[in-house]
Amino acid sequence: MLVRVRGRGESDVMWREMLMEDDRSANEQDARRGALNKRLESVGWALFLIMIGGMWMFPEERVPEGAWMMGAGVALLALNGARSLVGIRMSRTTIILGVVALALGICDVAVKKVPYLPIVLIVIGLLIILKPLIYTPSGRAKG
């Protein structure tokens, strides 16, 4: 519906209507991206659980101890790769955790006896401390 505003030309009214349509389409696009992100996360969880269940089906001596950690790292990085491919913003936290999990898994297979829990807790703590120092409240990097 076009409404003529006093003192403004027809082009101003049309421009305003186009902006309102752009806002509606942006909101619809955000809702679609949110739903797609939720589906990607669900698929990621499903694949992770299938991987863990599959590993438990084999005898312990046939599956390296760090295999589940490598799988978790690959799953987190693959989730972010899929997000990137469909135009959804990647999560810095899950990228960092994915890299750490993958590295810990590789170290555990190669070296043995890597203390997972303390390293993961330290990384999560550092992320919590550094996030407000590095990013603005809107999520953009400072500086």
C-alpha positions as a printed NumPy array, in Angstrom:
array([[  0.   ,   0.   ,   0.   ],
       [  1.393,   3.365,  -0.999],
       [  0.714,   6.282,   1.317],
       [  1.493,   9.759,   0.142],
       [  3.478,  11.695,   2.714],
       [  2.878,  15.423,   2.792],
       [  5.759,  17.348,   1.285],
       [  7.409,  14.299,  -0.229],
       [  7.378,  13.013,  -3.726],
       [  6.103,   9.712,  -5.009],
       [  9.692,   8.442,  -5.327],
       [ 10.258,   8.901,  -1.557],
       [  7.217,   6.763,  -0.767],
       [  8.282,   4.094,  -3.237],
       [ 11.817,   4.114,  -1.808],
       [ 10.484,   3.636,   1.699],
       [  8.29 ,   0.745,   0.565],
       [ 11.269,  -0.922,  -1.127],
       [ 13.283,  -0.591,   2.093],
       [ 10.457,  -2.196,   4.082],
       [ 10.362,  -5.103,   1.609],
       [ 14.15 ,  -5.485,   1.92 ],
       [ 13.796,  -5.627,   5.72 ],
       [ 11.131,  -8.325,   5.44 ],
       [ 13.206, -10.385,   3.03 ],
       [ 16.298,  -9.98 ,   5.265],
       [ 14.288, -11.22 ,   8.264],
       [ 13.013, -14.194,   6.247],
       [ 16.548, -14.959,   5.099],
       [ 17.834, -14.792,   8.702],
       [ 15.083, -17.194,   9.794],
       [ 15.991, -19.611,   6.982],
       [ 19.68 , -19.427,   7.88 ],
       [ 18.861, -20.063,  11.54 ],
       [ 16.803, -23.131,  10.62 ],
       [ 19.548, -24.387,   8.308],
       [ 22.179, -23.841,  11.012],
       [ 20.051, -25.86 ,  13.435],
       [ 19.786, -28.697,  10.898],
       [ 23.557, -28.636,  10.302],
       [ 24.169, -28.845,  14.053],
       [ 21.739, -31.773,  14.325],
       [ 23.505, -33.619,  11.514],
       [ 26.852, -32.906,  13.202],
       [ 25.629, -34.365,  16.493],
       [ 24.16 , -37.384,  14.713],
       [ 27.428, -38.105,  12.895],
       [ 29.396, -37.672,  16.13 ],
       [ 27.164, -40.159,  17.969],
       [ 27.321, -42.628,  15.069],
       [ 31.127, -42.324,  15.088],
       [ 31.328, -42.981,  18.856],
       [ 28.924, -45.933,  18.61 ],
       [ 30.886, -47.362,  15.692],
       [ 34.133, -47.11 ,  17.626],
       [ 32.615, -48.882,  20.624],
       [ 31.636, -51.807,  18.393],
       [ 35.288, -52.672,  17.821],
       [ 37.615, -54.113,  20.446],
       [ 39.595, -51.465,  22.353],
       [ 42.927, -52.643,  21.045],
       [ 41.837, -52.099,  17.416],
       [ 40.803, -48.446,  17.849],
       [ 43.513, -45.948,  18.861],
       [ 42.655, -44.111,  22.072],
       [ 42.767, -40.671,  20.44 ],
       [ 40.5  , -41.654,  17.544],
       [ 37.346, -40.273,  19.176],
       [ 39.084, -36.952,  19.868],
       [ 40.25 , -36.731,  16.239],
       [ 36.697, -37.545,  15.142],
       [ 35.27 , -34.825,  17.38 ],
       [ 37.751, -32.307,  15.956],
       [ 36.939, -33.284,  12.38 ],
       [ 33.192, -33.069,  13.132],
       [ 33.503, -29.538,  14.575],
       [ 35.655, -28.342,  11.676],
       [ 33.35 , -29.993,   9.113],
       [ 30.328, -28.309,  10.707],
       [ 31.992, -24.925,  10.327],
       [ 33.032, -25.762,   6.769],
       [ 29.409, -26.585,   5.93 ],
       [ 28.265, -23.342,   7.562],
       [ 30.735, -21.407,   5.442],
       [ 29.606, -23.107,   2.23 ],
       [ 25.968, -22.114,   2.768],
       [ 26.736, -18.554,   3.889],
       [ 26.243, -18.973,   7.647],
       [ 28.744, -17.324,   9.972],
       [ 31.226, -19.809,  11.406],
       [ 31.714, -20.155,  15.15 ],
       [ 35.197, -19.14 ,  16.289],
       [ 34.803, -21.147,  19.468],
       [ 34.001, -24.42 ,  17.711],
       [ 36.782, -23.82 ,  15.19 ],
       [ 39.295, -23.438,  18.025],
       [ 37.88 , -26.433,  19.902],
       [ 37.923, -28.476,  16.675],
       [ 41.572, -27.653,  16.027],
       [ 42.477, -28.428,  19.652],
       [ 40.526, -31.718,  19.608],
       [ 42.115, -32.777,  16.328],
       [ 45.607, -31.897,  17.579],
       [ 45.037, -33.717,  20.896],
       [ 43.76 , -36.776,  19.069],
       [ 46.768, -36.839,  16.755],
       [ 49.118, -36.369,  19.724],
       [ 47.378, -39.13 ,  21.651],
       [ 47.726, -41.572,  18.764],
       [ 51.362, -40.618,  18.157],
       [ 52.631, -39.953,  21.708],
       [ 50.083, -41.557,  24.086],
       [ 48.912, -40.286,  27.464],
       [ 47.836, -36.747,  26.542],
       [ 45.908, -35.089,  29.423],
       [ 42.704, -34.164,  27.525],
       [ 40.599, -32.657,  30.227],
       [ 43.124, -30.165,  31.627],
       [ 44.047, -28.936,  28.141],
       [ 40.404, -28.571,  27.04 ],
       [ 39.494, -26.749,  30.266],
       [ 42.448, -24.368,  29.842],
       [ 41.456, -23.615,  26.229],
       [ 37.814, -22.979,  27.186],
       [ 38.915, -20.719,  30.053],
       [ 41.226, -18.76 ,  27.756],
       [ 38.422, -18.34 ,  25.215],
       [ 36.112, -16.985,  27.912],
       [ 38.761, -14.522,  29.121],
       [ 39.936, -13.389,  25.684],
       [ 36.558, -13.014,  23.968],
       [ 35.566,  -9.706,  25.651],
       [ 39.09 ,  -8.359,  25.155],
       [ 39.204,  -9.143,  21.437],
       [ 35.613,  -8.643,  20.285],
       [ 33.07 ,  -5.846,  20.646],
       [ 29.581,  -6.644,  21.967],
       [ 28.358,  -6.89 ,  18.353],
       [ 30.827,  -9.723,  17.685],
       [ 33.266,  -7.74 ,  15.549],
       [ 36.994,  -7.703,  16.206],
       [ 38.276,  -4.625,  18.031],
       [ 40.825,  -2.33 ,  16.425]])
